[in-house]
Amino acid sequence: MKTTKEAVIKATSDLADEKGLNNVSLKAVAQKLNIRTPSLYNHIESLDNLLLEVAHNGMRDMNERMMKIAVGKIGKEEIIQTLKSVRLDPYSKLHVGKYSMGMKQRLGIAQAIMEKPEILILDEPMNGLDNDGVMEMRKLFINLREEGTMIIIASHNKEDIEVLCDEVFEMEKGKLTPVQH
């Protein structure tokens, strides 16, 4: 059985071949994908979660309180703005372990977007969100797309697909098949 990364690399490479793209485009990008589940630490707050993630990614030096950020790709202010963009209070002292499923989903989305990736891959990003949360995340994803982020969404929700996707593909056994949209 293939891992998620292997399946995405194969499907992306197959798509590149179908579209006639050369080997340095989608295939090269697919090989560099870092696909992982968001790391959420239940015993600390959301801001500290994202600061810790940045440090874990090797892009920050942190002091003992994880509050001073050294030179790097993003800083504390960018992380605070990211939390606000997913409608989480960056100054809340509520530990992530006390978050609802929807709040954890928002924090996972914040983690995925905080470093402004060129390509964003999301698996069921609306899972656990209430109706308002779904509408807010759709708006966020549309804004990210308009700013130039390529977003790949795996979803079973037809409405999300209709609202958010320019192209739709079905994946079965690692093979992508275009679907009329």
C-alpha positions as CSV (number, residue, x, y, z in Angstrom):
1,M,0.0,0.0,0.0
2,K,1.3,3.4,-0.9
3,T,1.8,6.2,1.6
4,T,-0.1,9.5,1.0
5,K,3.1,11.1,-0.2
6,E,3.8,8.3,-2.7
7,A,0.2,8.5,-4.0
8,V,0.3,12.2,-4.4
9,I,3.7,12.1,-6.2
10,K,2.5,9.4,-8.6
11,A,-0.8,11.2,-9.2
12,T,0.9,14.5,-9.7
13,S,3.5,13.0,-12.1
14,D,0.7,11.3,-14.1
15,L,-1.1,14.7,-14.3
16,A,2.1,16.4,-15.5
17,D,2.4,13.8,-18.2
18,E,-1.2,14.2,-19.3
19,K,-0.9,18.0,-19.5
20,G,2.4,17.7,-21.4
21,L,4.4,19.4,-18.7
22,N,8.1,18.9,-18.5
23,N,9.9,17.1,-15.7
24,V,10.9,20.2,-13.9
25,S,7.4,21.3,-13.2
26,L,4.8,19.4,-11.3
27,K,7.0,16.3,-11.0
28,A,9.8,18.2,-9.4
29,V,7.4,19.9,-7.0
30,A,5.8,16.6,-6.1
31,Q,9.1,15.1,-5.1
32,K,9.7,18.0,-2.6
33,L,6.3,17.7,-0.9
34,N,6.4,17.6,2.9
35,I,3.0,16.0,3.7
36,R,2.3,15.6,7.4
37,T,-0.5,15.8,9.9
38,P,-0.6,19.0,11.9
39,S,1.3,18.7,15.1
40,L,-0.9,20.1,17.9
41,Y,0.4,20.2,21.4
42,N,-2.6,20.0,23.8
43,H,-0.8,21.3,26.9
44,I,0.0,24.8,25.4
45,E,-1.9,27.7,23.8
46,S,-2.4,28.2,20.0
47,L,0.3,30.9,19.6
48,D,2.9,28.8,21.4
49,N,1.8,25.8,19.2
50,L,2.6,27.8,16.0
51,L,5.8,29.2,17.5
52,L,6.9,25.7,18.4
53,E,6.1,24.5,14.9
54,V,8.2,27.2,13.3
55,A,11.1,26.3,15.6
56,H,10.6,22.6,14.9
57,N,10.8,23.4,11.2
58,G,14.3,24.8,11.8
59,M,13.4,28.4,10.9
60,R,13.5,30.0,14.3
61,D,15.5,30.2,17.5
62,M,13.3,30.5,20.6
63,N,14.0,31.5,24.2
64,E,12.7,29.5,27.1
65,R,9.2,31.1,26.8
66,M,8.9,30.6,23.0
67,M,8.1,34.3,22.7
68,K,11.2,36.0,21.2
69,I,11.7,35.1,17.6
70,A,15.0,35.5,15.9
71,V,15.7,36.2,12.2
72,G,13.7,33.9,10.0
73,K,11.0,33.5,7.3
74,I,8.1,34.6,9.5
75,G,7.9,36.3,12.9
76,K,5.5,36.5,15.8
77,E,3.4,39.2,14.2
78,E,2.8,37.1,11.1
79,I,1.8,34.1,13.3
80,I,-0.6,36.4,15.2
81,Q,-2.1,37.6,11.9
82,T,-2.4,34.0,10.7
83,L,-4.3,33.0,13.9
84,K,-6.6,35.9,13.4
85,S,-7.2,34.9,9.8
86,V,-8.6,31.6,10.9
87,R,-10.6,33.3,13.7
88,L,-8.6,32.1,16.7
89,D,-7.6,34.5,19.4
90,P,-3.8,34.5,19.5
91,Y,-3.8,35.8,23.1
92,S,-6.1,33.1,24.5
93,K,-4.7,31.2,27.4
94,L,-6.9,28.2,26.6
95,H,-4.7,25.1,26.1
96,V,-5.2,23.4,22.7
97,G,-6.3,20.2,24.5
98,K,-9.5,22.1,25.6
99,Y,-10.2,23.1,22.0
100,S,-13.3,21.8,20.1
101,M,-12.7,19.7,17.0
102,G,-13.4,22.8,14.9
103,M,-10.9,25.0,16.8
104,K,-8.3,22.3,16.3
105,Q,-9.1,22.2,12.6
106,R,-8.7,26.0,12.4
107,L,-5.3,25.7,14.2
108,G,-4.2,23.0,11.7
109,I,-5.2,25.3,8.8
110,A,-3.2,28.1,10.4
111,Q,-0.2,25.8,10.7
112,A,-0.5,24.9,7.0
113,I,-0.8,28.5,5.8
114,M,1.4,30.5,8.2
115,E,4.5,30.2,6.1
116,K,2.7,31.2,2.9
117,P,3.3,28.1,0.9
118,E,3.1,28.3,-2.9
119,I,1.2,25.0,-3.0
120,L,-1.2,24.1,-0.2
121,I,-2.5,20.6,0.1
122,L,-5.5,20.1,2.3
123,D,-7.3,16.9,3.3
124,E,-10.9,17.5,4.3
125,P,-10.2,21.0,5.5
126,M,-13.9,21.7,6.5
127,N,-14.1,18.6,8.8
128,G,-15.3,19.6,12.2
129,L,-16.2,23.2,11.3
130,D,-19.7,24.6,11.9
131,N,-21.5,26.4,9.1
132,D,-19.9,29.8,9.9
133,G,-16.5,28.2,10.1
134,V,-17.0,26.6,6.7
135,M,-18.0,29.9,5.1
136,E,-15.0,31.7,6.8
137,M,-12.5,29.0,5.6
138,R,-13.9,29.1,2.0
139,K,-13.4,32.8,2.0
140,L,-9.8,32.4,3.3
141,F,-9.0,29.8,0.7
142,I,-10.5,31.9,-2.1
143,N,-8.3,34.8,-0.9
144,L,-5.2,32.6,-0.8
145,R,-6.0,31.4,-4.4
146,E,-6.4,35.0,-5.5
147,E,-3.0,35.8,-4.0
148,G,-1.4,33.1,-6.1
149,T,-1.4,30.0,-3.9
150,M,-2.2,26.8,-5.7
151,I,-4.6,24.8,-3.4
152,I,-5.2,21.1,-3.8
153,I,-8.1,19.9,-1.8
154,A,-9.2,16.4,-1.1
155,S,-12.8,16.4,-0.1
156,H,-16.0,14.4,-0.3
157,N,-18.1,17.5,0.1
158,K,-19.6,18.4,-3.3
159,E,-20.4,22.0,-2.3
160,D,-16.8,22.7,-1.2
161,I,-15.6,21.3,-4.5
162,E,-18.0,23.4,-6.5
163,V,-17.2,26.6,-4.7
164,L,-13.4,26.2,-4.4
165,C,-12.2,24.2,-7.3
166,D,-11.2,25.3,-10.8
167,E,-10.4,21.7,-11.9
168,V,-11.8,18.5,-10.4
169,F,-10.2,15.1,-10.4
170,E,-11.2,11.8,-8.9
171,M,-8.4,9.7,-7.4
172,E,-8.8,5.9,-7.5
173,K,-5.9,3.5,-6.8
174,G,-3.4,6.4,-7.2
175,K,-4.7,7.4,-10.6
176,L,-6.2,10.8,-11.3
177,T,-9.2,11.1,-13.6
178,P,-10.6,14.5,-14.7
179,V,-14.3,15.1,-13.7
180,Q,-16.6,17.4,-15.5
181,H,-17.1,20.4,-13.3
